[in-house]
């Protein structure tokens, strides 16, 4: 070191928010290779949509307008999107969640908890104040996770009155009749859809914002000209058009959720809530349950705000014997 120059100060990283996943860290702690583990810590469909063959240009060419239009039309038909609402495909729902708070001047955002924590984090990052109760001064923004993660509770559309309303339907494809997609025609409203969870292709990073055309246009400007990869555009369009697969998948998920409930309640847990993609249980000590299952190389989800809540996704078909033996 020469003169009075000081070494650079390392940038502080924000504290990590708790999420599902993290199999690599679990394997380092409890042993085994990654392939040895069953990951039940997420709410991702364990039987993904079968990947179709893709033409070489899906990988080699910039995504074209025709492919984007085809995906948008499939999404509009599947979700019965109102004529007055616009659709934007994005590289995952999380990319939209991170940007949406910038669409309105910062104020107070009502985000009932407990719920998916990326919403509050995104609003705070843009200077918003967060309230969970919704009492006092009316909020300038509201977030409804519908159905809620992790409780599975459904939102009441009559309570969504803020100038900026976000309805996160990342898990709603398990019950399309419960969708609040009609709200997407309202000024100031955006409905978020996730592709990765129900179709089981989370690594593809595909999500949708549906709603107020003025807000959707601004979001499109934030994401840039090619927000979705060519392979994701083509796979998404084919998968969203396959209504027979979706119907069969809903029936299978419902049956598997009931099977998991029977196993867990037989082992002493109580059903607290959830959806057909993930189940929430009340147990005596969630950390103890997670640890015991981890020794069998089964990873589950606990929550920092509850010592009794344990969330499990659904096992893949070949994994049921190991789940049954561990319980």
C-alpha positions in Angstrom: 0.0 0.0 0.0 1.4 3.4 -0.9 0.5 6.9 0.4 -2.8 7.2 2.2 -4.8 4.9 -0.1 -7.1 2.6 1.7 -8.2 -0.8 0.6 -11.7 -0.9 -1.0 -14.6 -1.6 1.4 -16.5 -4.7 0.4 -20.1 -3.9 -0.5 -22.6 -5.2 2.1 -25.0 -7.8 0.8 -28.6 -7.5 1.9 -29.8 -10.2 4.3 -31.0 -13.3 2.4 -34.8 -13.8 2.4 -36.0 -17.3 3.3 -37.2 -19.4 0.4 -37.6 -23.0 -0.6 -34.8 -24.8 -2.3 -31.2 -24.7 -1.1 -30.5 -28.4 -1.6 -26.8 -27.8 -2.0 -26.6 -26.2 1.4 -28.8 -29.0 2.9 -26.4 -31.6 1.4 -23.4 -29.9 2.9 -25.0 -30.0 6.3 -26.7 -33.4 6.3 -24.6 -35.3 3.8 -25.2 -37.0 0.5 -24.9 -35.9 -3.1 -27.5 -33.5 -4.5 -29.0 -36.3 -6.5 -29.7 -38.2 -3.3 -32.1 -35.6 -2.1 -35.9 -35.2 -2.5 -36.7 -31.5 -2.5 -40.2 -30.9 -1.0 -39.4 -27.4 0.0 -40.9 -25.8 -3.1 -44.4 -25.7 -4.6 -43.3 -26.8 -8.1 -45.2 -29.6 -9.9 -42.9 -32.6 -9.7 -44.3 -34.0 -13.0 -43.3 -31.2 -15.4 -44.8 -30.6 -18.8 -43.0 -32.8 -21.4 -40.6 -30.7 -23.3 -41.4 -30.6 -27.1 -38.7 -30.7 -29.7 -37.6 -27.2 -30.7 -36.3 -25.9 -34.0 -32.7 -24.8 -34.0 -33.7 -21.2 -34.6 -35.4 -21.1 -31.2 -31.8 -21.2 -29.8 -29.9 -19.3 -32.4 -32.1 -16.4 -33.4 -33.3 -13.4 -31.4 -36.9 -14.1 -30.3 -39.2 -12.8 -33.0 -42.5 -11.0 -32.8 -44.5 -13.9 -34.2 -43.4 -16.2 -31.3 -44.2 -13.5 -28.7 -47.6 -13.0 -30.3 -48.4 -16.7 -30.4 -47.5 -17.0 -26.7 -49.6 -14.0 -25.8 -52.6 -15.4 -27.7 -52.3 -18.8 -25.9 -52.2 -17.1 -22.5 -55.2 -14.9 -23.3 -57.3 -17.9 -24.3 -56.2 -20.1 -21.4 -56.8 -17.5 -18.7 -59.9 -15.9 -20.3 -58.2 -12.5 -20.2 -60.6 -9.6 -20.5 -60.5 -7.7 -23.8 -59.5 -4.5 -22.0 -56.4 -6.0 -20.4 -52.9 -6.2 -21.8 -50.4 -9.1 -21.4 -46.7 -9.1 -21.0 -44.5 -12.2 -20.9 -41.5 -11.8 -18.7 -38.5 -13.9 -17.5 -40.3 -15.2 -14.4 -42.9 -13.7 -12.1 -40.1 -12.6 -9.8 -38.8 -10.2 -12.4 -42.2 -8.6 -12.5 -42.6 -8.4 -8.7 -39.2 -6.6 -8.5 -40.3 -3.9 -10.9 -44.0 -3.3 -10.3 -43.5 -0.9 -7.2 -41.8 1.5 -9.6 -45.1 2.0 -11.5 -46.5 4.3 -8.8 -45.1 7.0 -6.5 -43.9 5.5 -3.2 -46.4 5.5 -0.4 -48.0 2.9 1.8 -48.5 -0.7 0.5 -50.9 -3.1 2.2 -49.5 -6.6 2.1 -51.3 -9.0 4.4 -49.0 -11.4 6.1 -47.7 -14.0 6.3 -47.2 -14.3 2.6 -44.6 -14.5 -0.2 -41.9 -12.2 1.1 -40.6 -10.9 -2.3 -43.5 -8.5 -2.6 -42.7 -6.6 0.6 -39.0 -6.6 -0.3 -39.7 -5.1 -3.7 -41.9 -2.4 -2.3 -39.3 -1.5 0.4 -36.6 -1.4 -2.2 -38.5 1.3 -4.0 -39.1 3.4 -0.9 -42.6 2.2 0.2 -43.8 1.7 3.7 -45.4 -1.7 4.4 -48.5 -2.4 6.5 -50.0 -5.8 7.1 -53.2 -4.8 8.8 -54.7 -2.4 6.3 -56.1 -0.2 9.1 -55.6 3.6 9.3 -54.7 5.7 6.3 -55.8 4.1 3.0 -52.9 2.4 1.2 -51.7 3.5 -2.2 -51.0 -0.1 -3.2 -52.3 -3.5 -2.2 -50.9 -7.0 -2.8 -53.1 -10.1 -2.7 -51.4 -13.5 -3.2 -54.3 -15.6 -4.5 -54.1 -18.3 -3.3 -51.8 -17.3 -0.6 -48.4 -18.8 0.0 -48.1 -20.5 2.4 -51.6 -20.7 3.9 -53.6 -21.3 0.7 -56.2 -18.7 1.7 -58.1 -17.0 -1.1 -58.4 -13.2 -1.5 -61.6 -11.2 -1.4 -61.8 -9.0 -4.6 -64.1 -6.5 -2.8 -61.2 -5.5 -0.6 -58.9 -4.5 -3.5 -59.5 -0.8 -3.8 -56.1 0.8 -3.8 -54.9 2.8 -6.8 -52.3 0.1 -7.5 -53.5 -3.5 -7.0 -51.4 -6.5 -7.5 -53.0 -9.9 -7.6 -50.4 -12.7 -7.5 -51.9 -15.8 -9.0 -48.7 -17.8 -9.2 -50.5 -20.9 -7.8 -54.0 -20.3 -9.2 -53.8 -22.7 -12.1 -54.7 -25.5 -9.8 -58.2 -23.9 -9.5 -58.8 -21.7 -12.6 -62.5 -21.2 -11.6 -61.2 -19.2 -8.5 -59.1 -16.8 -10.6 -59.6 -13.0 -10.3 -58.6 -12.4 -13.8 -61.7 -10.3 -14.4 -60.0 -7.7 -12.2 -57.3 -7.2 -14.8 -59.6 -4.9 -16.7 -59.6 -2.4 -13.9 -57.4 0.7 -14.1 -54.4 0.3 -11.8 -54.7 -3.5 -11.5 -52.1 -6.2 -12.5 -52.5 -9.9 -12.2 -49.3 -12.0 -12.1 -49.2 -15.5 -13.5 -46.3 -18.0 -13.0 -45.5 -20.7 -15.6 -42.9 -22.6 -13.7 -45.0 -23.8 -10.8 -48.1 -25.5 -12.3 -46.2 -26.6 -15.5 -43.2 -27.7 -13.4 -40.6 -25.9 -15.5 -39.3 -23.3 -13.0 -35.9 -23.2 -14.6 -37.4 -21.8 -17.8 -38.1 -18.5 -16.1 -41.4 -17.5 -17.6 -44.2 -15.4 -16.0 -46.9 -12.9 -17.1 -48.3 -9.6 -16.1 -51.9 -9.0 -17.1 -53.8 -5.8 -16.6 -54.0 -2.1 -17.1 -52.5 -1.4 -20.6 -50.7 1.8 -19.4 -49.0 -0.1 -16.6 -48.2 -3.1 -18.8 -46.6 -0.8 -21.4 -44.4 0.7 -18.8 -43.3 -2.7 -17.5 -42.5 -3.7 -21.0 -40.2 -0.7 -21.3 -38.4 -1.7 -18.1 -37.8 -5.2 -19.3 -36.4 -4.3 -22.7 -37.0 -5.7 -26.2 -36.3 -9.4 -25.7 -37.4 -10.3 -22.2 -38.2 -14.0 -22.9 -35.9 -16.5 -24.5 -36.8 -18.2 -27.8 -37.1 -21.6 -26.2 -39.3 -20.3 -23.4 -41.6 -18.6 -25.9 -42.1 -21.8 -27.9 -42.5 -24.2 -25.0 -44.8 -21.8 -23.2 -47.1 -21.4 -26.2 -47.4 -25.2 -26.6 -47.9 -25.9 -22.9 -50.5 -23.1 -22.4 -52.5 -24.5 -25.3 -52.5 -28.1 -24.0 -55.7 -27.9 -21.9 -56.0 -31.7 -21.7 -52.7 -31.9 -19.9 -53.8 -29.2 -17.5 -57.0 -31.0 -16.7 -55.3 -34.3 -16.0 -52.6 -32.5 -14.0 -55.2 -30.9 -11.7 -56.8 -34.2 -11.0 -53.4 -35.8 -10.2 -52.3 -33.0 -8.0 -55.5 -33.1 -6.0 -55.1 -36.9 -5.4 -51.4 -36.6 -4.5 -52.2 -33.7 -2.0 -54.8 -35.9 -0.3 -52.3 -38.8 -0.2 -49.6 -36.6 1.4 -52.2 -35.3 4.0 -53.0 -38.8 5.0 -49.3 -39.7 5.5 -48.6 -36.5 7.5 -51.6 -36.7 9.7 -50.9 -40.4 10.4 -47.4 -39.2 11.6 -48.9 -36.7 14.0 -49.2 -33.5 11.9 -52.3 -31.4 11.4 -53.3 -29.8 8.1 -53.0 -26.1 8.4 -53.7 -25.1 4.8 -52.0 -25.1 1.4 -53.0 -25.8 -2.2 -52.7 -29.0 -4.3 -49.1 -27.9 -5.2 -48.0 -27.5 -1.6 -49.3 -28.5 1.8 -48.9 -26.6 5.1 -48.9 -28.6 8.4 -49.0 -27.7 12.1 -46.5 -29.8 14.0 -45.1 -29.7 17.5 -41.6 -28.4 16.4 -41.1 -27.6 12.7 -37.3 -27.4 13.0 -37.2 -30.9 14.6 -39.4 -32.3 11.8 -37.2 -30.7 9.2 -34.0 -32.1 10.8 -35.4 -35.6 11.1 -36.5 -35.7 7.5 -33.2 -34.1 6.4 -31.4 -37.1 7.8 -33.4 -39.2 5.3 -32.3 -36.7 2.6 -35.8 -35.1 2.3 -35.8 -31.3 2.4 -38.9 -29.4 3.7 -39.7 -25.8 4.3 -39.9 -24.0 7.7 -40.7 -20.4 8.4 -38.9 -17.9 10.7 -42.2 -16.5 12.0 -43.7 -19.8 13.1 -42.1 -22.7 15.1 -45.1 -24.9 14.2 -45.5 -24.5 10.5 -43.9 -27.0 8.1 -44.6 -26.8 4.3 -44.2 -29.7 1.9 -44.4 -29.8 -1.8 -45.6 -33.0 -3.6 -43.2 -35.9 -4.2 -42.5 -37.2 -7.7 -44.2 -40.5 -8.4 -41.0 -42.6 -7.8 -40.4 -40.8 -4.4 -43.4 -41.9 -2.5 -41.9 -45.0 -1.0 -39.0 -43.0 0.6 -41.5 -40.4 1.9 -43.6 -43.2 3.5 -40.6 -44.9 5.0 -39.3 -41.6 6.5 -42.6 -40.8 8.1 
